[in-house]
């Protein structure tokens, strides 16, 4: 062997020794051409590591996928893993090179997702247009995505047939099929049923995964509302109402957008319900200017829309309606065209008038739903949902769209909704309260049977409030309980009791004592300024 060959052999042997000594760990210059990369994964986050002085690694924080990282140009190897050193804020960490990509489109690695919470399928990557529906447990093939949120969750996946929100998806069939049962909420729901079949649905078939409430910039949610209701006429003749509000501690107004009749000539309604448009009370500009006066006065504005009770939409779209026992046409809560119509009206109103919140009323099936179900009525149930499922699924859909528009959402429910079971018309307190920002029940004191329940309003309200408080405690993230109270003389069919400040204060006290502290709204369909002045002090703190 020549000297040259001998030296080469020694050099190779030396390198082999070094390689063996560093087989578990080595550090070298990173040769990637890019100085930045994005975190990529099949899940929402990726583990990072720190390296000790002895070259060992320990787990550090997790980083959401989609996060942009600065590459330092160094990498280390531990076993069969190559760990790349990156800068994340003030920290230098190591991350598996398999979880880095220069292509933002490669950050989402899952090829299949599974529906954990029943999900609307949208036609487009943004907007409210509905293409279909995916029930719990559905397997969906991922074809793409629009963007990754800061928590690593995909905003909307592109799947066959349209787009779905990533927050309602799981990464395994097992996770999707499981029912949320923290603190025994699902076990409690299984026990929530009435003595006879009401055909409203089963409480255990509803969704209880906590919904994250938004914190919208420049729009603080009115968590403890002392609100005033105004019909369209009061809203556009508002001088005395604004004056009264400023003289008290009233901090919110509920203004009719659609209450049987449209308040203004809405472009959405001109296209979707020309009969409703033709019957509108005032022009768009007149109504916009009126609502803006409340905004300019610093008053939190809530726009009220009646949803599944709409005779004008029913006239224009009988194909979307069911026939009630008395022969009236009622837009079906199963029908997605009805969903779209009302939510698009809400989005338009937010854009035109700057409403802080949208309140949906008549989010239910007809009062005759039980008898209709017994008789085998056709409810136009396209997706084989139970009534309570359809109502909750509408709440999911509406909440997502309203929140993205920069406003909050509240839902009105019957007083009986707090009785601890899904009602025949599809309302179930925990399922609705779990989704929206405020739940507004209507426990009017003259709506509780034939006895004189209106002379002692505190007793009636206290009994009702106990059930509502129990519904609130069932779920980990309840909505604000903002209650409609009786603000008219009772009983409504033959008034004999004047509802003055004392009578309203009794109702408010009962709510406070039960822990339902989300506020109140006195109901009086006429919005009478003189009556409001009579019990003006209720709005004081």
C-alpha angles and dihedrals in degrees: 000000000000123000090250092051090046092052092048090050092050091049093051091048091050091051091049090053091050091047092050091048090051098038092117098041137015136158125210142151113291110236100199112133094216122076093203135047140174127239111250130189148140088244134048098265143027131218119243130197142209124217121226125215090264091057096253121134131226131185118267131175125327118242125212115246114253091042113138113231133189114234115224095201096247133103138182134204127220114179107312094339125099110207119198121208113232140173117241110178107305093341131091111210141165124241133181109266088226087068095057129084137168090212116080088202089063096056093092109065104171115109096190134036131186127219110248096169119031105267138205114229110222128209094225140027088256137020135052102277110129124219100172148307136270118203124214113292097025115146113225128190113226115231098169144312140237103225144329118245123226091264092056094255116132111243097213127356119211106231135164106298099016142310134321132191112258093217089071094051133091130201097230137040090235093055092046094050094048120098120228107250108164110151088006095286093146092046089053092047091055088061094050105100140121126246093254133030109276096177091230095116139258121292091219090060092064130089125256104171106134114261116218110233115223125243100212118202115242090007114084113193114245096235096171106035125190092187139180124211118225126184118213094271094052090046094057094040092049109141096102093041094052089047091051091048092052090050091056137037093260104142105181143035129207109213125189115244094166121002103159088307125050114252094212141017098270120196089214091056093044087063101035103031113017092175091058090046092052091052096048115134102226142000122280093247094051092052094043091053092048095052091045089059089064091048091049089052090057095250121147106242125211118189114211121211125180105217119183096025106072121132094184095053087045090055091051095042113030088158089070095049143085126216116243124215091264092051098256121139114241122187105242119244086218093061115098094200088063090049092052095047095054096041092049089052088052093049091049091051092050091051096045101038107020097237111188092211142011120221116200116204129188091033092161147072119274121292087247091058094116095053090042091053092050089051092050098246119185106248093178092244101180098169100039094247127159114241094253090048091054091051093049092045090053088052091053091049096045094044093053093051096043092048092050088053090057100255139103129244134225131180128210117221137181119264090243089062088086094060095099105258139071107274125229089256092055104257120135118172103219093045093054097037089052092063112034133060097239133016115205116195125191108220095163111185096230093052097075106092133289099304122097097270096151101068092069103038096169093059092050094045093047092055091048094044093057091065093045092050090052090053090051092052093052094072130053096225109037123177122246107279102229107173134205108227130195108272099166135075113274147277093025093216094053112007114216102148121066110222102215132158093293095052092050093043090056090058093047091049091053091053093049093048090053091051095249093136101156092105138251144263120204109224118221114146092206094054089217112197092205092053091047090052089051092062097025093130093070089078093057117104 
